[in-house]
Amino acid sequence: MKKTLLCSLAMVLAVGVALPGAAALTKGPAAGKTVKVGVIADVTGSAAVYGTMQKNAYDLATEDIKTGIIDAGGANLSFDVQDAASDGAQVVNLMQKFTTDGSTPLVMGPTLSGEAFKAFPIAKAANFPVMGTSTTAEGVTDIGPTVFRDSLAESQAIPPTVAKVQAKWHAKTLAIIYGDDNAFTKTDGDLFKKEFEKNGATVVDTETFHIGDKDFGASLTKIASKKPDAIAIGGLFPEATQIIAQAGKLGIKAHMLGGNGLNSTQMYAVAGPASEGVVVGAAWFIGGKENGNLEFVKRFKTKYGNDPDQFAAQAYAGAQVVAALAKTGATTKEEILAGLKSGKTYSTVLGNIGFDANRDVKAAPVVLQIAKGGFAPF
């Protein structure tokens, strides 16, 4: 029996498999080299509910690389998280800084799609690789051949979400409320209209709002007068939570659903009981058992005192992709860009993912509903 155990251990050492929670056993061609990845995240400002989770995920990933939980082949990989403070000008300044400092081979972020449309053209002009981990609006990867994202585009998540809810709700009428001054929220408004009509519903009212609005009473009263079976929300966290809470106070009983902006674990805490049962299409579920996800959730909660959300998981998955590239010896922007274009599949907490010809992530969405304390399968 001892001989069998020794042989088994020898085989593990030979193939260089990193055991969960143990130090990495592999030493790749970049072992000992330092690789600093730039990160642009809205740690403060209006999008802080997303950006703080991203920062925490990158900090955890840096620790996990040092301990070998994430195997970077011995490379000293770290993530330099800079706060864009939900300020478009700051996003541009940080992208210019990272793409010209000579020591950063890749940028992750920014947090919002609207910010990406300002920052990613800079990366394109510099032939510099960037990866969005939460930028889901249409056209993000069309900005240029160096732009990738591991976040599902709204066009990947919303159609199957609508199809699934319609199989259950059979909604005949729909009202849409969306932000008309933001790339992401406008994408949601367009897609919800298209997909619900495709699935047999008639749009009876469309209302719009602006980022920063707080009073949605007039729009919701008009929606209520149309008595829709369902309401689709194209909004980010600050506005979406108020729309849901105010709809509850008005006694609106229609089914509600939303896009990626609703994928925060803080939705119930801010929007209250009215948010329970609101459906969202997501890229990740906290209870997923693939590729060490449950261990990631446990370590995150132990370190920060709260569960990770989808934005944390996508950031951590991005770090896993970069570590896999470093393991093969990719440390320069040219090598990382070539690696991202290679068509490889990566094992991440999101599952096994890759990038398609348009540099969008190849992954399947999940359909969830908001529950007290988080999300549950729909």
C-alpha positions in Angstrom: 0.0 0.0 0.0 2.9 2.4 0.8 4.4 1.6 -2.6 1.1 2.5 -4.3 0.8 5.8 -2.4 4.4 6.7 -3.3 3.7 5.9 -7.0 0.6 8.0 -7.0 2.4 11.0 -5.5 5.2 10.6 -8.0 2.6 10.7 -10.8 1.1 13.9 -9.4 4.6 15.5 -9.3 5.4 14.4 -12.8 2.3 16.0 -14.4 2.6 19.1 -12.3 -1.0 19.3 -11.0 -1.7 21.9 -8.4 -3.8 20.4 -5.6 -6.6 22.6 -4.2 -5.3 24.8 -1.5 -1.7 23.6 -2.0 1.3 25.3 -3.5 1.7 25.0 -7.3 4.0 22.2 -8.3 4.9 23.5 -11.8 7.7 25.7 -12.8 7.1 27.3 -16.2 9.4 29.3 -18.5 8.4 32.5 -16.7 9.2 31.2 -13.2 10.7 34.0 -11.1 9.7 36.8 -13.5 7.5 39.6 -12.3 4.3 40.4 -14.3 2.2 43.4 -13.2 -1.3 43.5 -14.6 -3.0 46.9 -14.6 -6.6 47.0 -13.4 -9.1 49.8 -13.8 -12.0 49.5 -11.4 -14.7 51.7 -9.9 -13.7 51.1 -6.3 -15.6 54.3 -5.3 -18.2 56.4 -7.1 -21.6 55.3 -8.5 -20.4 51.9 -9.7 -18.6 51.0 -6.4 -21.0 48.2 -5.7 -19.4 46.4 -8.7 -15.8 47.7 -8.5 -15.2 46.9 -4.9 -16.0 43.3 -5.5 -13.6 43.3 -8.5 -10.8 44.8 -6.4 -11.3 42.2 -3.7 -11.2 39.4 -6.2 -8.0 40.6 -7.7 -6.4 41.0 -4.3 -7.5 37.4 -3.4 -6.1 36.2 -6.8 -2.8 37.8 -6.0 -2.6 35.9 -2.7 -3.8 32.7 -4.4 -1.0 33.0 -7.0 1.6 33.4 -4.3 0.4 30.4 -2.4 0.0 28.3 -5.6 -3.8 27.9 -5.4 -3.8 29.6 -8.8 -0.9 28.1 -10.8 1.1 30.8 -12.7 4.1 28.4 -13.3 6.2 30.2 -10.7 5.7 33.7 -12.2 5.3 36.6 -9.7 2.0 37.8 -11.0 0.2 40.7 -9.3 -2.7 43.0 -10.1 -2.3 46.8 -9.7 -5.8 47.9 -9.0 -6.4 51.6 -9.6 -9.6 53.4 -8.7 -11.4 55.1 -11.6 -14.0 56.5 -9.1 -16.8 56.1 -11.7 -15.2 59.1 -13.6 -14.8 58.8 -17.3 -11.9 61.2 -17.5 -10.0 59.2 -14.8 -10.7 56.0 -16.8 -9.0 57.5 -19.8 -6.1 58.8 -17.8 -5.5 55.4 -16.2 -5.6 53.6 -19.6 -3.1 56.0 -21.0 -0.9 55.5 -18.0 -0.9 51.7 -18.2 -0.5 51.5 -21.9 2.6 53.8 -21.9 4.4 52.9 -18.6 6.5 50.1 -20.3 6.0 47.7 -17.4 2.3 46.7 -17.8 1.5 44.0 -20.4 -2.3 43.9 -20.0 -5.1 45.9 -18.6 -8.2 44.4 -17.0 -11.3 46.6 -16.8 -12.8 49.2 -16.6 -15.9 48.4 -14.7 -18.6 49.8 -16.9 -19.3 49.5 -20.7 -19.6 53.3 -21.1 -16.2 53.6 -19.7 -14.9 50.9 -22.0 -16.0 52.9 -25.0 -13.8 55.7 -23.9 -10.8 53.7 -22.8 -10.5 50.8 -25.2 -9.9 52.9 -28.3 -6.7 54.0 -26.6 -5.6 50.3 -26.2 -6.5 49.7 -29.8 -4.3 52.5 -31.0 -1.4 51.2 -28.9 -2.0 47.6 -30.1 -2.3 46.8 -26.4 -4.3 43.8 -24.9 -7.3 44.6 -22.6 -9.8 42.4 -21.0 -13.2 43.5 -19.8 -14.6 41.5 -16.9 -17.9 43.3 -16.6 -18.4 45.2 -19.8 -21.5 43.6 -21.4 -22.9 46.2 -23.9 -23.0 45.4 -27.6 -20.0 46.6 -29.6 -17.4 46.4 -26.9 -15.1 43.9 -28.6 -15.8 45.5 -31.9 -13.7 48.4 -30.8 -10.5 46.7 -31.9 -8.6 43.4 -32.3 -6.9 43.7 -28.9 -10.1 43.9 -26.9 -11.3 40.7 -25.1 -13.9 40.1 -22.4 -14.7 37.2 -20.1 -18.1 38.7 -19.3 -21.1 37.5 -21.2 -22.4 40.1 -23.6 -26.1 41.1 -23.0 -26.8 39.6 -26.4 -25.5 36.3 -25.0 -27.4 36.4 -21.7 -30.8 38.1 -22.4 -32.2 35.9 -25.3 -32.0 32.6 -23.3 -33.2 34.4 -20.2 -36.3 35.8 -21.9 -37.0 32.4 -23.6 -36.8 30.7 -20.2 -39.0 33.2 -18.3 -41.6 33.2 -21.1 -41.8 29.4 -21.0 -42.9 29.9 -17.4 -44.6 33.3 -17.3 -46.3 33.3 -20.8 -46.4 37.1 -20.6 -48.6 38.7 -23.3 -47.8 42.3 -22.5 -44.5 44.0 -21.5 -43.4 47.4 -20.2 -39.7 48.4 -20.5 -37.9 51.0 -18.4 -34.3 51.7 -19.2 -31.6 54.4 -19.0 -31.2 56.2 -22.3 -27.9 57.8 -21.6 -25.7 54.7 -21.0 -24.4 52.2 -23.6 -25.2 49.2 -21.4 -28.7 50.2 -20.3 -29.7 51.2 -23.9 -28.5 47.7 -25.0 -30.8 46.2 -22.5 -33.8 48.2 -23.6 -33.3 47.2 -27.2 -32.7 43.6 -26.5 -35.7 43.2 -24.1 -38.0 44.6 -26.7 -36.6 42.4 -29.5 -36.6 39.2 -27.5 -40.0 39.6 -25.8 -41.6 40.3 -29.2 -39.9 37.3 -30.6 -41.4 35.3 -27.7 -45.0 36.5 -28.3 -45.3 39.5 -26.0 -46.5 43.0 -27.0 -44.7 46.1 -25.6 -47.4 48.3 -24.2 -45.2 51.0 -22.7 -41.5 52.2 -22.8 -40.2 54.6 -20.2 -36.7 56.1 -20.0 -34.5 57.7 -17.3 -31.1 59.1 -16.9 -28.1 58.0 -14.7 -28.5 59.6 -11.3 -32.4 59.8 -11.4 -34.0 58.9 -8.1 -37.7 59.4 -8.4 -39.4 57.0 -10.8 -43.0 57.5 -9.6 -44.3 59.1 -12.7 -42.9 56.5 -15.0 -44.0 53.6 -12.8 -47.5 55.1 -12.5 -47.8 55.2 -16.2 -46.6 51.6 -16.5 -49.1 50.5 -13.9 -51.9 52.0 -15.9 -51.0 49.7 -18.8 -51.3 46.6 -16.5 -48.4 44.8 -18.1 -47.7 41.1 -17.3 -44.0 41.8 -17.1 -41.6 44.7 -16.6 -38.1 44.7 -18.0 -35.5 46.9 -16.4 -32.4 48.1 -18.2 -30.5 49.8 -15.4 -27.4 49.9 -13.2 -27.6 49.2 -9.5 -28.4 52.7 -8.1 -31.4 53.2 -10.4 -32.5 49.6 -10.7 -32.8 49.2 -6.9 -35.0 52.3 -6.7 -37.2 51.3 -9.6 -37.9 47.9 -7.9 -38.4 49.4 -4.5 -40.8 52.1 -5.7 -42.7 49.6 -7.9 -43.3 47.6 -4.7 -44.5 50.7 -2.8 -47.0 51.4 -5.7 -48.3 47.8 -5.4 -47.2 46.8 -8.9 -47.5 43.0 -9.1 -46.1 42.4 -12.6 -43.2 40.0 -13.0 -39.9 41.8 -13.3 -36.5 41.0 -14.8 -33.3 42.8 -15.6 -29.9 42.6 -17.2 -26.4 42.3 -15.9 -26.7 45.5 -13.8 -28.9 43.6 -11.3 -26.3 40.9 -10.6 -25.2 42.3 -7.2 -25.6 40.5 -4.0 -26.7 43.8 -2.5 -29.9 44.0 -4.6 -32.2 42.6 -1.9 -30.5 44.6 0.9 -31.2 47.9 -0.9 -34.4 47.2 -3.0 -36.0 45.2 -0.2 -38.7 42.5 -0.4 -40.0 43.9 -3.7 -36.8 42.5 -5.4 -37.5 38.9 -4.3 -38.2 36.9 -7.4 -36.8 39.4 -9.9 -35.1 37.4 -12.7 -31.7 38.1 -14.1 -29.5 36.4 -16.7 -26.0 35.8 -15.3 -22.6 34.4 -16.1 -22.1 32.7 -12.8 -23.9 31.0 -9.9 -22.5 31.0 -6.4 -23.4 27.4 -5.9 -21.7 26.2 -9.1 -19.5 23.2 -8.4 -17.1 23.5 -11.3 -13.4 24.1 -11.2 -12.9 25.0 -7.5 -15.7 27.6 -7.5 -17.0 26.6 -4.0 -13.5 26.8 -2.6 -13.1 30.3 -4.2 -16.4 31.4 -2.6 -15.3 30.1 0.8 -11.9 31.8 0.7 -13.5 35.1 -0.5 -16.1 35.1 2.3 -13.4 34.2 4.9 -11.2 37.1 3.8 -13.9 39.8 3.3 -16.8 38.7 5.4 -19.3 38.6 2.6 -20.1 36.4 -0.4 -18.6 37.2 -3.8 -20.9 38.2 -6.6 -20.7 37.7 -10.4 -18.4 40.7 -10.8 -15.9 39.2 -8.3 -16.1 35.8 -10.0 -15.5 37.3 -13.5 -12.5 39.3 -12.2 -11.1 36.2 -10.5 -11.6 34.2 -13.6 -9.8 36.9 -15.6 -6.9 36.5 -13.2 -7.0 32.7 -13.7 -6.7 33.2 -17.5 -3.7 35.6 -17.1 -2.0 33.1 -14.8 -2.5 30.3 -17.3 -0.9 32.5 -19.9 2.0 33.3 -17.6 2.4 29.6 -16.9 3.2 29.1 -20.7 5.8 31.9 -20.5 3.6 34.8 -21.8 4.8 37.9 -19.9 5.0 40.7 -22.5 2.0 42.4 -24.2 2.8 40.7 -27.5 3.0 37.3 -25.9 -0.2 37.8 -23.9 -2.1 39.1 -26.9 -0.9 36.0 -28.9 -2.0 33.8 -26.1 -5.5 35.3 -25.9 -5.8 34.8 -29.6 -4.7 31.2 -29.5 -8.2 29.7 -29.1 -7.3 27.8 -25.9 -9.8 26.9 -23.2 -9.2 27.9 -19.6 -10.4 26.3 -16.4 -12.0 29.1 -14.2 -14.5 29.6 -11.5 -17.0 30.4 -14.3 -16.4 27.0 -15.8 -14.3 26.2 -18.8 -14.2 29.3 -21.0 -12.5 30.5 -24.1 -12.8 33.4 -26.6 -14.5 33.3 -29.9 -13.4 34.9 -33.2 -14.8 38.2 -32.1 -12.9 37.9 -28.7 -16.2 37.5 -26.7 -16.2 34.8 -24.1 -17.5 31.4 -25.0 -19.6 30.4 -22.0 -23.2 29.6 -21.2 -25.5 31.9 -19.1 -27.5 30.9 -16.1 -30.9 32.3 -15.2 -31.3 33.3 -11.5 -33.8 35.1 -9.4 -33.1 37.5 -6.5 -33.5 36.0 -3.1 -33.0 37.3 0.4 -29.3 37.3 0.9 -28.4 36.6 -2.8 -29.6 34.6 -5.7 -31.4 31.3 -6.3 -31.8 29.3 -9.6 -34.9 30.3 -11.5 
